[in-house]
């Protein structure tokens, strides 16, 4: 087992993926906010087309929020495996090395939560905006039919 390769995977692979997910979640959230700002619901004749347009990319944000903790946990598990493997290969057990290795392993879980919590907040905020837009469209359609 090439321990350095696994350490590199945890440090750059898992943390890199989580960083990318965080960036993409924020990007999609801002894109959706800008879309809602310029949205004109009076241009929509069909509710289905409105729903398709306003829910674009929402599932990606939700998926990132739901899966980021698992990716972080995977990084932590690899970090703990590395720690135990290193302990098994050395003839001495150094408490300082063990504690610092385990602390570094937990950074992946922390990063997963740092990605997941805002992503789920973004998703919930956009979900509420979607509900409001659909309700406004339905009220507009009711007013058209009454006239």
CNS distance restraints for C-alpha pairs under 8 A (distance, minus, plus):
assign (resid   2 and name CA) (resid   6 and name CA) 6.70 0.50 0.50
assign (resid   3 and name CA) (resid   7 and name CA) 6.21 0.50 0.50
assign (resid   3 and name CA) (resid  82 and name CA) 6.62 0.50 0.50
assign (resid   4 and name CA) (resid   8 and name CA) 6.09 0.50 0.50
assign (resid   5 and name CA) (resid   9 and name CA) 6.15 0.50 0.50
assign (resid   6 and name CA) (resid  10 and name CA) 6.24 0.50 0.50
assign (resid   6 and name CA) (resid  78 and name CA) 7.37 0.50 0.50
assign (resid   6 and name CA) (resid  82 and name CA) 7.48 0.50 0.50
assign (resid   7 and name CA) (resid  11 and name CA) 6.09 0.50 0.50
assign (resid   7 and name CA) (resid  79 and name CA) 7.16 0.50 0.50
assign (resid   7 and name CA) (resid  82 and name CA) 7.31 0.50 0.50
assign (resid   8 and name CA) (resid  12 and name CA) 5.71 0.50 0.50
assign (resid   8 and name CA) (resid  13 and name CA) 7.12 0.50 0.50
assign (resid   9 and name CA) (resid  13 and name CA) 4.59 0.50 0.50
assign (resid   9 and name CA) (resid  14 and name CA) 6.60 0.50 0.50
assign (resid  10 and name CA) (resid  14 and name CA) 5.14 0.50 0.50
assign (resid  10 and name CA) (resid  15 and name CA) 6.77 0.50 0.50
assign (resid  10 and name CA) (resid  75 and name CA) 5.37 0.50 0.50
assign (resid  10 and name CA) (resid  76 and name CA) 8.00 0.50 0.50
assign (resid  10 and name CA) (resid  78 and name CA) 6.83 0.50 0.50
assign (resid  10 and name CA) (resid  79 and name CA) 6.89 0.50 0.50
assign (resid  10 and name CA) (resid 108 and name CA) 7.77 0.50 0.50
assign (resid  11 and name CA) (resid  15 and name CA) 5.73 0.50 0.50
assign (resid  11 and name CA) (resid  16 and name CA) 7.57 0.50 0.50
assign (resid  12 and name CA) (resid  16 and name CA) 5.14 0.50 0.50
assign (resid  13 and name CA) (resid  17 and name CA) 6.02 0.50 0.50
assign (resid  14 and name CA) (resid  18 and name CA) 6.21 0.50 0.50
assign (resid  14 and name CA) (resid  71 and name CA) 6.80 0.50 0.50
assign (resid  14 and name CA) (resid  72 and name CA) 6.90 0.50 0.50
assign (resid  14 and name CA) (resid  74 and name CA) 7.95 0.50 0.50
assign (resid  14 and name CA) (resid  75 and name CA) 5.84 0.50 0.50
assign (resid  14 and name CA) (resid 108 and name CA) 7.08 0.50 0.50
assign (resid  15 and name CA) (resid  19 and name CA) 6.02 0.50 0.50
assign (resid  15 and name CA) (resid  72 and name CA) 7.71 0.50 0.50
assign (resid  15 and name CA) (resid  75 and name CA) 7.90 0.50 0.50
assign (resid  15 and name CA) (resid 108 and name CA) 6.32 0.50 0.50
assign (resid  15 and name CA) (resid 111 and name CA) 7.07 0.50 0.50
assign (resid  16 and name CA) (resid  20 and name CA) 6.13 0.50 0.50
assign (resid  17 and name CA) (resid  21 and name CA) 6.15 0.50 0.50
assign (resid  18 and name CA) (resid  22 and name CA) 6.12 0.50 0.50
assign (resid  18 and name CA) (resid  68 and name CA) 6.64 0.50 0.50
assign (resid  18 and name CA) (resid  71 and name CA) 7.49 0.50 0.50
assign (resid  18 and name CA) (resid  72 and name CA) 7.56 0.50 0.50
assign (resid  18 and name CA) (resid 111 and name CA) 6.89 0.50 0.50
assign (resid  18 and name CA) (resid 112 and name CA) 6.40 0.50 0.50
assign (resid  18 and name CA) (resid 115 and name CA) 6.72 0.50 0.50
assign (resid  19 and name CA) (resid  23 and name CA) 6.23 0.50 0.50
assign (resid  19 and name CA) (resid 115 and name CA) 7.63 0.50 0.50
assign (resid  20 and name CA) (resid  24 and name CA) 6.05 0.50 0.50
assign (resid  21 and name CA) (resid  25 and name CA) 5.98 0.50 0.50
assign (resid  21 and name CA) (resid  64 and name CA) 6.40 0.50 0.50
assign (resid  21 and name CA) (resid  68 and name CA) 7.85 0.50 0.50
assign (resid  21 and name CA) (resid 115 and name CA) 7.12 0.50 0.50
assign (resid  22 and name CA) (resid  26 and name CA) 6.29 0.50 0.50
assign (resid  22 and name CA) (resid 115 and name CA) 5.19 0.50 0.50
assign (resid  22 and name CA) (resid 119 and name CA) 7.56 0.50 0.50
assign (resid  23 and name CA) (resid  27 and name CA) 6.10 0.50 0.50
assign (resid  24 and name CA) (resid  28 and name CA) 6.04 0.50 0.50
assign (resid  25 and name CA) (resid  29 and name CA) 6.08 0.50 0.50
assign (resid  25 and name CA) (resid  60 and name CA) 7.75 0.50 0.50
assign (resid  25 and name CA) (resid  61 and name CA) 5.44 0.50 0.50
assign (resid  25 and name CA) (resid  64 and name CA) 7.19 0.50 0.50
assign (resid  25 and name CA) (resid 119 and name CA) 6.05 0.50 0.50
assign (resid  26 and name CA) (resid  30 and name CA) 6.17 0.50 0.50
assign (resid  26 and name CA) (resid 119 and name CA) 7.57 0.50 0.50
assign (resid  27 and name CA) (resid  31 and name CA) 6.13 0.50 0.50
assign (resid  28 and name CA) (resid  32 and name CA) 6.11 0.50 0.50
assign (resid  28 and name CA) (resid  57 and name CA) 6.87 0.50 0.50
assign (resid  28 and name CA) (resid  61 and name CA) 7.31 0.50 0.50
assign (resid  29 and name CA) (resid  33 and name CA) 6.24 0.50 0.50
assign (resid  29 and name CA) (resid  61 and name CA) 7.73 0.50 0.50
assign (resid  29 and name CA) (resid 122 and name CA) 6.28 0.50 0.50
assign (resid  29 and name CA) (resid 123 and name CA) 7.96 0.50 0.50
assign (resid  29 and name CA) (resid 126 and name CA) 7.84 0.50 0.50
assign (resid  30 and name CA) (resid  34 and name CA) 6.19 0.50 0.50
assign (resid  31 and name CA) (resid  35 and name CA) 6.16 0.50 0.50
assign (resid  32 and name CA) (resid  36 and name CA) 6.16 0.50 0.50
assign (resid  32 and name CA) (resid  54 and name CA) 7.92 0.50 0.50
assign (resid  32 and name CA) (resid 126 and name CA) 7.74 0.50 0.50
assign (resid  33 and name CA) (resid  37 and name CA) 6.19 0.50 0.50
assign (resid  33 and name CA) (resid 126 and name CA) 7.96 0.50 0.50
assign (resid  34 and name CA) (resid  38 and name CA) 6.61 0.50 0.50
assign (resid  35 and name CA) (resid  39 and name CA) 6.01 0.50 0.50
assign (resid  36 and name CA) (resid  54 and name CA) 7.66 0.50 0.50
assign (resid  40 and name CA) (resid  44 and name CA) 7.99 0.50 0.50
assign (resid  41 and name CA) (resid  50 and name CA) 7.55 0.50 0.50
assign (resid  41 and name CA) (resid 133 and name CA) 7.67 0.50 0.50
assign (resid  41 and name CA) (resid 137 and name CA) 6.18 0.50 0.50
assign (resid  42 and name CA) (resid 137 and name CA) 7.50 0.50 0.50
assign (resid  42 and name CA) (resid 140 and name CA) 7.80 0.50 0.50
assign (resid  44 and name CA) (resid  49 and name CA) 7.09 0.50 0.50
assign (resid  44 and name CA) (resid  50 and name CA) 6.18 0.50 0.50
assign (resid  46 and name CA) (resid  50 and name CA) 6.67 0.50 0.50
assign (resid  47 and name CA) (resid  51 and name CA) 6.18 0.50 0.50
assign (resid  47 and name CA) (resid 134 and name CA) 7.69 0.50 0.50
assign (resid  47 and name CA) (resid 137 and name CA) 7.71 0.50 0.50
assign (resid  48 and name CA) (resid  52 and name CA) 6.14 0.50 0.50
assign (resid  49 and name CA) (resid  53 and name CA) 6.25 0.50 0.50
assign (resid  50 and name CA) (resid  54 and name CA) 6.13 0.50 0.50
assign (resid  50 and name CA) (resid 134 and name CA) 7.77 0.50 0.50
assign (resid  51 and name CA) (resid  55 and name CA) 5.95 0.50 0.50
assign (resid  51 and name CA) (resid 130 and name CA) 7.95 0.50 0.50
assign (resid  51 and name CA) (resid 134 and name CA) 7.40 0.50 0.50
assign (resid  52 and name CA) (resid  56 and name CA) 6.35 0.50 0.50
assign (resid  54 and name CA) (resid 130 and name CA) 6.46 0.50 0.50
assign (resid  55 and name CA) (resid  59 and name CA) 7.93 0.50 0.50
assign (resid  55 and name CA) (resid 130 and name CA) 7.17 0.50 0.50
assign (resid  57 and name CA) (resid  61 and name CA) 6.84 0.50 0.50
assign (resid  58 and name CA) (resid  62 and name CA) 6.42 0.50 0.50
assign (resid  58 and name CA) (resid 123 and name CA) 6.60 0.50 0.50
assign (resid  58 and name CA) (resid 126 and name CA) 7.64 0.50 0.50
assign (resid  59 and name CA) (resid  63 and name CA) 5.98 0.50 0.50
assign (resid  60 and name CA) (resid  64 and name CA) 6.21 0.50 0.50
assign (resid  61 and name CA) (resid  65 and name CA) 6.25 0.50 0.50
assign (resid  61 and name CA) (resid 119 and name CA) 5.91 0.50 0.50
assign (resid  61 and name CA) (resid 120 and name CA) 7.34 0.50 0.50
assign (resid  61 and name CA) (resid 122 and name CA) 7.45 0.50 0.50
assign (resid  61 and name CA) (resid 123 and name CA) 6.10 0.50 0.50
assign (resid  62 and name CA) (resid  66 and name CA) 6.09 0.50 0.50
assign (resid  62 and name CA) (resid 119 and name CA) 6.79 0.50 0.50
assign (resid  62 and name CA) (resid 120 and name CA) 6.26 0.50 0.50
assign (resid  62 and name CA) (resid 123 and name CA) 5.88 0.50 0.50
assign (resid  63 and name CA) (resid  67 and name CA) 5.95 0.50 0.50
assign (resid  64 and name CA) (resid  68 and name CA) 5.61 0.50 0.50
assign (resid  64 and name CA) (resid 115 and name CA) 7.70 0.50 0.50
assign (resid  64 and name CA) (resid 116 and name CA) 6.60 0.50 0.50
assign (resid  64 and name CA) (resid 119 and name CA) 6.68 0.50 0.50
assign (resid  65 and name CA) (resid  69 and name CA) 7.80 0.50 0.50
assign (resid  65 and name CA) (resid 115 and name CA) 6.77 0.50 0.50
assign (resid  65 and name CA) (resid 116 and name CA) 4.00 0.50 0.50
assign (resid  65 and name CA) (resid 117 and name CA) 6.63 0.50 0.50
assign (resid  65 and name CA) (resid 118 and name CA) 7.61 0.50 0.50
assign (resid  65 and name CA) (resid 119 and name CA) 4.82 0.50 0.50
assign (resid  65 and name CA) (resid 120 and name CA) 5.13 0.50 0.50
assign (resid  66 and name CA) (resid 116 and name CA) 6.54 0.50 0.50
assign (resid  66 and name CA) (resid 120 and name CA) 7.63 0.50 0.50
assign (resid  67 and name CA) (resid  71 and name CA) 6.44 0.50 0.50
assign (resid  67 and name CA) (resid 116 and name CA) 7.49 0.50 0.50
assign (resid  68 and name CA) (resid  72 and name CA) 6.17 0.50 0.50
assign (resid  68 and name CA) (resid 112 and name CA) 4.71 0.50 0.50
assign (resid  68 and name CA) (resid 113 and name CA) 6.80 0.50 0.50
assign (resid  68 and name CA) (resid 115 and name CA) 6.22 0.50 0.50
assign (resid  68 and name CA) (resid 116 and name CA) 5.44 0.50 0.50
assign (resid  69 and name CA) (resid  73 and name CA) 6.01 0.50 0.50
assign (resid  69 and name CA) (resid 109 and name CA) 6.33 0.50 0.50
assign (resid  69 and name CA) (resid 112 and name CA) 4.36 0.50 0.50
assign (resid  69 and name CA) (resid 113 and name CA) 5.49 0.50 0.50
assign (resid  69 and name CA) (resid 115 and name CA) 7.92 0.50 0.50
assign (resid  69 and name CA) (resid 116 and name CA) 6.45 0.50 0.50
assign (resid  70 and name CA) (resid  74 and name CA) 6.12 0.50 0.50
assign (resid  70 and name CA) (resid 109 and name CA) 7.99 0.50 0.50
assign (resid  70 and name CA) (resid 112 and name CA) 7.23 0.50 0.50
assign (resid  71 and name CA) (resid  75 and name CA) 6.45 0.50 0.50
assign (resid  71 and name CA) (resid 108 and name CA) 7.91 0.50 0.50
assign (resid  71 and name CA) (resid 109 and name CA) 7.77 0.50 0.50
assign (resid  71 and name CA) (resid 112 and name CA) 6.50 0.50 0.50
assign (resid  72 and name CA) (resid  76 and name CA) 6.32 0.50 0.50
assign (resid  72 and name CA) (resid 107 and name CA) 8.00 0.50 0.50
assign (resid  72 and name CA) (resid 108 and name CA) 4.47 0.50 0.50
assign (resid  72 and name CA) (resid 109 and name CA) 4.07 0.50 0.50
assign (resid  72 and name CA) (resid 110 and name CA) 7.03 0.50 0.50
assign (resid  72 and name CA) (resid 111 and name CA) 6.35 0.50 0.50
assign (resid  72 and name CA) (resid 112 and name CA) 4.40 0.50 0.50
assign (resid  72 and name CA) (resid 113 and name CA) 7.56 0.50 0.50
assign (resid  73 and name CA) (resid  77 and name CA) 6.14 0.50 0.50
assign (resid  73 and name CA) (resid 108 and name CA) 6.58 0.50 0.50
assign (resid  73 and name CA) (resid 109 and name CA) 5.01 0.50 0.50
assign (resid  73 and name CA) (resid 112 and name CA) 7.43 0.50 0.50
assign (resid  74 and name CA) (resid  78 and name CA) 6.28 0.50 0.50
assign (resid  74 and name CA) (resid 108 and name CA) 7.89 0.50 0.50
assign (resid  75 and name CA) (resid  79 and name CA) 6.15 0.50 0.50
assign (resid  75 and name CA) (resid 105 and name CA) 6.97 0.50 0.50
assign (resid  75 and name CA) (resid 108 and name CA) 5.28 0.50 0.50
assign (resid  75 and name CA) (resid 109 and name CA) 7.07 0.50 0.50
assign (resid  76 and name CA) (resid  80 and name CA) 6.17 0.50 0.50
assign (resid  76 and name CA) (resid 105 and name CA) 4.69 0.50 0.50
assign (resid  76 and name CA) (resid 106 and name CA) 5.30 0.50 0.50
assign (resid  76 and name CA) (resid 107 and name CA) 7.27 0.50 0.50
assign (resid  76 and name CA) (resid 108 and name CA) 5.51 0.50 0.50
assign (resid  76 and name CA) (resid 109 and name CA) 6.03 0.50 0.50
assign (resid  77 and name CA) (resid  81 and name CA) 6.14 0.50 0.50
assign (resid  77 and name CA) (resid 105 and name CA) 7.46 0.50 0.50
assign (resid  78 and name CA) (resid  82 and name CA) 6.17 0.50 0.50
assign (resid  78 and name CA) (resid 105 and name CA) 7.56 0.50 0.50
assign (resid  79 and name CA) (resid  83 and name CA) 6.25 0.50 0.50
assign (resid  79 and name CA) (resid 101 and name CA) 7.38 0.50 0.50
assign (resid  79 and name CA) (resid 102 and name CA) 6.99 0.50 0.50
assign (resid  79 and name CA) (resid 104 and name CA) 7.40 0.50 0.50
assign (resid  79 and name CA) (resid 105 and name CA) 4.39 0.50 0.50
assign (resid  79 and name CA) (resid 106 and name CA) 7.71 0.50 0.50
assign (resid  80 and name CA) (resid  84 and name CA) 6.21 0.50 0.50
assign (resid  80 and name CA) (resid 101 and name CA) 7.66 0.50 0.50
assign (resid  80 and name CA) (resid 102 and name CA) 6.18 0.50 0.50
assign (resid  80 and name CA) (resid 105 and name CA) 6.12 0.50 0.50
assign (resid  81 and name CA) (resid  85 and name CA) 5.99 0.50 0.50
assign (resid  82 and name CA) (resid  86 and name CA) 6.02 0.50 0.50
assign (resid  83 and name CA) (resid  87 and name CA) 6.16 0.50 0.50
assign (resid  83 and name CA) (resid  98 and name CA) 6.60 0.50 0.50
assign (resid  83 and name CA) (resid 101 and name CA) 5.99 0.50 0.50
assign (resid  83 and name CA) (resid 102 and name CA) 6.84 0.50 0.50
assign (resid  84 and name CA) (resid  88 and name CA) 6.09 0.50 0.50
assign (resid  85 and name CA) (resid  89 and name CA) 6.24 0.50 0.50
assign (resid  86 and name CA) (resid  90 and name CA) 6.32 0.50 0.50
assign (resid  87 and name CA) (resid  91 and name CA) 7.84 0.50 0.50
assign (resid  87 and name CA) (resid  92 and name CA) 7.69 0.50 0.50
assign (resid  87 and name CA) (resid  93 and name CA) 6.40 0.50 0.50
assign (resid  87 and name CA) (resid  98 and name CA) 7.68 0.50 0.50
assign (resid  93 and name CA) (resid  98 and name CA) 7.89 0.50 0.50
assign (resid  94 and name CA) (resid  98 and name CA) 6.33 0.50 0.50
assign (resid  95 and name CA) (resid  99 and name CA) 6.07 0.50 0.50
assign (resid  96 and name CA) (resid 100 and name CA) 6.11 0.50 0.50
assign (resid  97 and name CA) (resid 101 and name CA) 6.00 0.50 0.50
assign (resid  98 and name CA) (resid 102 and name CA) 6.15 0.50 0.50
assign (resid  99 and name CA) (resid 103 and name CA) 6.06 0.50 0.50
assign (resid 100 and name CA) (resid 104 and name CA) 6.17 0.50 0.50
assign (resid 101 and name CA) (resid 105 and name CA) 6.16 0.50 0.50
assign (resid 102 and name CA) (resid 106 and name CA) 6.35 0.50 0.50
assign (resid 103 and name CA) (resid 107 and name CA) 6.82 0.50 0.50
assign (resid 104 and name CA) (resid 108 and name CA) 7.87 0.50 0.50
assign (resid 105 and name CA) (resid 109 and name CA) 7.91 0.50 0.50
assign (resid 106 and name CA) (resid 110 and name CA) 6.40 0.50 0.50
assign (resid 107 and name CA) (resid 111 and name CA) 6.05 0.50 0.50
assign (resid 108 and name CA) (resid 112 and name CA) 6.16 0.50 0.50
assign (resid 109 and name CA) (resid 113 and name CA) 6.36 0.50 0.50
assign (resid 110 and name CA) (resid 114 and name CA) 6.17 0.50 0.50
assign (resid 111 and name CA) (resid 115 and name CA) 6.26 0.50 0.50
assign (resid 112 and name CA) (resid 116 and name CA) 6.08 0.50 0.50
assign (resid 113 and name CA) (resid 117 and name CA) 5.88 0.50 0.50
assign (resid 114 and name CA) (resid 118 and name CA) 7.04 0.50 0.50
assign (resid 115 and name CA) (resid 119 and name CA) 6.28 0.50 0.50
assign (resid 116 and name CA) (resid 120 and name CA) 6.10 0.50 0.50
assign (resid 117 and name CA) (resid 121 and name CA) 6.33 0.50 0.50
assign (resid 118 and name CA) (resid 122 and name CA) 6.03 0.50 0.50
assign (resid 119 and name CA) (resid 123 and name CA) 6.13 0.50 0.50
assign (resid 120 and name CA) (resid 124 and name CA) 6.08 0.50 0.50
assign (resid 121 and name CA) (resid 125 and name CA) 6.08 0.50 0.50
assign (resid 122 and name CA) (resid 126 and name CA) 6.13 0.50 0.50
assign (resid 123 and name CA) (resid 127 and name CA) 5.98 0.50 0.50
assign (resid 124 and name CA) (resid 128 and name CA) 6.31 0.50 0.50
assign (resid 125 and name CA) (resid 129 and name CA) 6.41 0.50 0.50
assign (resid 126 and name CA) (resid 130 and name CA) 6.13 0.50 0.50
assign (resid 127 and name CA) (resid 131 and name CA) 6.37 0.50 0.50
assign (resid 128 and name CA) (resid 132 and name CA) 6.32 0.50 0.50
assign (resid 129 and name CA) (resid 133 and name CA) 6.18 0.50 0.50
assign (resid 130 and name CA) (resid 134 and name CA) 6.18 0.50 0.50
assign (resid 131 and name CA) (resid 135 and name CA) 6.16 0.50 0.50
assign (resid 132 and name CA) (resid 136 and name CA) 6.11 0.50 0.50
assign (resid 133 and name CA) (resid 137 and name CA) 6.16 0.50 0.50
assign (resid 134 and name CA) (resid 138 and name CA) 6.18 0.50 0.50
assign (resid 135 and name CA) (resid 139 and name CA) 6.20 0.50 0.50
assign (resid 136 and name CA) (resid 140 and name CA) 6.14 0.50 0.50
assign (resid 137 and name CA) (resid 141 and name CA) 6.23 0.50 0.50
assign (resid 138 and name CA) (resid 142 and name CA) 6.22 0.50 0.50
assign (resid 139 and name CA) (resid 143 and name CA) 6.25 0.50 0.50
assign (resid 140 and name CA) (resid 144 and name CA) 6.29 0.50 0.50
assign (resid 141 and name CA) (resid 145 and name CA) 6.27 0.50 0.50
assign (resid 142 and name CA) (resid 146 and name CA) 6.23 0.50 0.50
assign (resid 143 and name CA) (resid 147 and name CA) 6.34 0.50 0.50
